[in-house]
Amino acid sequence: MMKNQIPKMRRLTRRSSLALQDNIQTQISIPTNLTPQMRITLGDKMVDEIVRRTRSGIDKRGRAFVKYNPEYVAEKGSSKVDLTDTGDSLDELAVLEIGLTYITVGYAMTYPEADQIEGLNIGASGKPGVRGNSKKARPFIGLPQSTVDLLVAQVRRDFKSGEGQLTQKKSSFMNAFIARLLKEVGIEQ
C-alpha cells in the first residue's frame, strides 16, 4: 500500500449496514414481567449459553453445525465444528441492548471481525460482498425459544430464592464504592 493510500474498507450503505447488523446481532424476545435486574441477569445467561452451545457444536436452532470441508479440517487439524480458532470472537459476544420485551445479543457494528461473523452466519466464509451459501451457514447468535424459556425460569427461581438479588449489605457497599469513585473523578452526587 502506498504511503498516502487509504486502506480499502467495506462500504456500508443503509441496506448493507442493516444486512450486516442482522447477521451479527439477534434480538431475542423475553417476557415483559421481568424486573430490570432480572433482564440484565438473563442477558448475561443468554450470552453464556450461546457461547457454551457454540463451543459444543450447536447452532442457534439447537442443531449440529454443518461440517467443515476436508481441506479446512486438514488445515485446522480437527473436524470438531465449534467456530473457534483462537476463541477471541466468542469472548467478544455481548449483550448490546436490553428492552422491556427483548434482549439484543451479538457484536457491535464496529467489531473488527464483523465480516467473519457475518460469513459464519450466512455461509460466506467472511468474504465481503460474497453471497452466502445456506448449506455452509453456521448461524450461532441466538437461542431456541425453549432454551430462552428455561433461562427465564432459572432467573425467576434465582431471584425468588434471593440468589439473583443484591443483598442489602452488598447494595450498600456498591453504593458507597460508586460514590467514592465519582468523587475521585470530580463528580459529586
C-alpha positions in Angstrom: 0.0 0.0 0.0 1.3 3.4 -0.9 2.0 5.9 1.9 -1.0 8.2 1.4 -3.4 5.5 0.2 -6.4 4.9 2.5 -7.0 1.2 3.2 -9.9 -0.3 1.3 -12.8 -0.8 3.7 -16.3 -2.3 3.3 -18.6 0.5 2.1 -21.7 0.3 4.1 -24.9 1.5 2.5 -28.0 1.6 4.6 -29.1 -1.7 3.0 -25.7 -3.4 3.5 -25.4 -2.0 7.0 -28.8 -3.4 8.0 -27.9 -6.8 6.4 -24.7 -6.9 8.3 -26.5 -5.9 11.6 -29.0 -8.8 11.0 -26.1 -11.2 10.6 -24.1 -10.2 13.6 -26.8 -9.4 16.1 -30.0 -11.1 17.2 -33.0 -9.7 19.1 -34.4 -12.4 21.5 -38.0 -11.9 22.8 -38.5 -12.1 26.6 -41.5 -11.8 28.9 -42.5 -8.3 29.9 -42.9 -9.0 33.6 -39.2 -9.2 34.4 -37.5 -6.6 36.6 -34.6 -4.6 35.1 -32.1 -6.6 37.2 -33.7 -9.9 36.1 -33.3 -8.8 32.4 -29.7 -7.9 33.0 -29.0 -11.3 34.6 -31.0 -13.0 31.8 -28.9 -11.3 29.1 -25.7 -12.5 30.7 -27.1 -16.0 31.0 -28.1 -15.9 27.3 -24.6 -14.9 26.2 -23.0 -17.6 28.4 -25.4 -20.2 26.9 -24.8 -19.2 23.3 -21.0 -19.5 23.9 -21.4 -22.9 25.6 -23.6 -24.2 22.8 -21.3 -22.9 20.1 -18.3 -24.5 21.7 -20.3 -27.7 21.8 -21.0 -27.5 18.1 -24.7 -26.5 18.4 -26.3 -23.7 16.3 -28.9 -21.1 17.3 -31.7 -23.5 16.3 -30.4 -26.3 18.5 -28.9 -28.3 15.6 -25.3 -29.5 15.0 -23.3 -27.2 12.9 -22.6 -28.0 9.2 -19.4 -30.0 9.0 -16.1 -28.3 7.8 -14.9 -29.2 4.4 -12.0 -31.7 4.2 -9.4 -29.0 3.2 -10.3 -26.9 6.3 -10.2 -29.9 8.5 -6.7 -30.7 7.3 -5.6 -27.1 7.9 -7.2 -26.8 11.3 -6.2 -30.3 12.4 -9.6 -31.1 13.8 -13.0 -31.9 12.5 -14.8 -30.5 15.5 -17.0 -27.7 14.4 -17.0 -25.2 17.3 -16.4 -22.0 15.4 -13.2 -21.3 17.5 -9.8 -20.7 16.1 -8.5 -18.6 19.0 -11.8 -18.2 20.8 -11.4 -14.4 20.8 -14.6 -13.8 18.8 -16.8 -15.9 21.2 -15.3 -14.0 24.1 -16.5 -10.7 22.5 -20.1 -11.8 22.2 -22.1 -9.4 24.3 -25.5 -8.1 25.4 -25.9 -5.0 23.2 -29.3 -3.8 24.3 -32.0 -4.6 26.9 -35.6 -3.6 26.3 -38.8 -4.4 28.0 -39.7 -7.2 25.6 -36.3 -8.2 24.1 -32.6 -8.6 24.6 -30.2 -8.0 21.7 -27.0 -10.1 21.8 -24.2 -10.2 19.3 -21.4 -7.9 18.1 -21.2 -4.1 17.7 -21.3 -2.9 14.1 -17.7 -1.6 14.7 -16.4 -5.1 15.7 -13.2 -5.7 13.7 -14.2 -9.3 12.8 -17.8 -8.4 11.8 -17.2 -9.8 8.2 -16.0 -13.2 9.6 -19.0 -13.3 12.0 -21.4 -12.5 9.2 -19.7 -15.1 6.9 -20.2 -17.8 9.5 -23.9 -16.9 9.9 -24.7 -16.8 6.1 -22.1 -19.3 4.8 -19.8 -16.8 3.0 -16.6 -17.5 4.8 -16.2 -13.9 5.9 -15.7 -12.5 2.5 -17.3 -9.1 2.0 -19.7 -8.9 -0.9 -19.9 -12.7 -1.3 -23.4 -14.0 -1.3 -23.9 -16.6 1.4 -24.5 -20.3 0.9 -27.1 -21.5 3.3 -25.7 -25.1 3.1 -22.4 -23.8 4.6 -24.0 -21.4 7.1 -23.3 -21.8 10.8 -25.7 -19.4 12.5 -24.8 -19.2 16.2 -26.1 -15.9 17.5 -29.4 -16.8 19.2 -31.2 -19.4 21.1 -34.2 -21.7 20.6 -37.3 -20.4 22.4 -37.3 -23.5 24.6 -33.9 -22.6 25.9 -34.9 -19.0 26.5 -37.9 -20.2 28.5 -35.6 -22.4 30.6 -33.2 -19.5 31.2 -36.2 -17.2 32.2 -37.4 -19.8 34.6 -33.9 -20.2 36.1 -33.6 -16.4 36.6 -37.0 -16.2 38.2 -36.0 -19.1 40.6 -32.7 -17.4 41.4 -34.4 -14.1 42.2 -37.2 -15.7 44.2 -34.6 -17.5 46.4 -32.5 -14.4 46.7 -29.5 -15.7 44.7 -30.0 -13.3 41.9 -30.6 -10.2 44.0 -28.1 -8.0 45.7 -28.2 -8.3 49.5 -28.7 -5.1 51.5 -25.1 -5.3 52.6 -23.8 -5.7 49.1 -26.1 -3.0 47.8 -24.8 -0.5 50.5 -21.2 -1.4 49.7 -21.8 -0.9 46.0 -23.4 2.5 46.5 -20.6 3.7 48.8 -18.0 2.4 46.3 -19.6 4.1 43.3 -20.0 7.4 45.3 -16.3 7.3 46.2 -15.3 6.7 42.6 -17.5 9.5 41.4 -16.0 11.8 44.0 -12.4 10.8 42.9 -13.1 11.8 39.3 -14.7 15.1 40.4 -18.4 14.2 40.1 -20.4 14.9 43.2 -23.8 13.1 43.7 
